[in-house]
Amino acid sequence: MSVNERIELALAQIVKNIWPLCCPNERPPKEYIVYNPELEEAAVFADDTDQEWLQHMQVHLYTKSNYTERRREIRKALREAGAVVTDIITLHEKDSGYHHLCFSCIFEEDMEE
């Protein structure tokens, strides 16, 4: 299963609108998630060959509601999907009225894919 599939499967029970890279709607919903790759890096080498890759991802929650419970739910769901959540940055977009939470996380890539 790809990292994108793991993210979408993990978060689908929390937020129904999830997209890679950006929201495709001209008028975004009151709550949605977008995600993007941040960095790919080889993590384990053997015989001068990469054996494992790490996918550093960002998961962005945009909501106009109180985000406290969503933050906990998303952090837990990402952990259960095999991610290591390294930090969460919380911003407020005054122009749009959205709270914007950026979850940085790391997934091990399945080398069988």
Residue pairs with C-beta under 8 A, 6 or more apart in sequence:
1 9
1 110
1 113
2 110
2 113
3 37
3 55
3 57
3 107
3 109
4 20
4 35
6 81
6 82
6 83
6 107
7 18
7 35
7 57
7 59
7 78
7 81
8 18
9 81
10 77
10 78
10 80
10 81
11 18
11 33
11 59
11 74
11 77
11 78
12 18
13 77
14 70
14 73
14 74
14 77
15 31
15 32
15 33
15 61
15 70
15 74
17 23
17 29
17 31
17 32
17 33
18 32
18 33
18 34
18 35
19 32
19 33
19 34
19 35
20 34
20 35
20 36
21 34
21 35
21 36
22 34
23 29
23 32
23 34
23 62
28 62
30 63
30 64
30 65
31 61
31 62
31 63
31 64
31 65
31 70
32 61
32 62
32 63
33 59
33 60
33 61
33 62
33 74
34 59
34 60
34 62
35 57
35 58
35 59
35 60
36 57
36 58
36 60
37 55
37 56
37 57
37 58
38 56
38 57
38 58
38 104
39 56
40 53
40 54
40 55
40 56
40 109
41 53
41 54
41 56
42 50
42 52
42 53
42 54
43 52
43 53
43 54
43 108
44 50
44 51
44 52
45 51
51 111
52 108
52 109
52 111
53 108
53 109
53 111
54 106
54 107
54 108
54 109
55 106
55 107
55 108
55 109
56 104
56 105
56 106
57 83
57 104
57 105
57 106
57 107
58 102
58 103
58 104
58 105
59 74
59 78
59 102
59 103
59 105
60 100
60 101
60 102
60 103
61 67
61 70
61 71
61 74
61 99
61 100
61 101
61 103
62 98
62 99
62 100
63 70
63 98
63 99
63 101
64 97
64 98
64 99
65 99
67 90
67 99
67 101
70 101
71 88
71 90
71 101
74 101
74 103
75 85
75 88
75 103
78 85
78 103
78 105
79 85
81 107
82 107
82 108
83 105
83 106
83 107
84 105
84 106
85 103
85 104
85 105
86 104
86 105
86 106
87 103
87 104
88 101
88 102
88 103
88 104
89 101
89 102
89 104
90 99
90 100
90 101
91 99
91 100
91 101
91 102
92 98
92 99
92 100
93 99
93 100
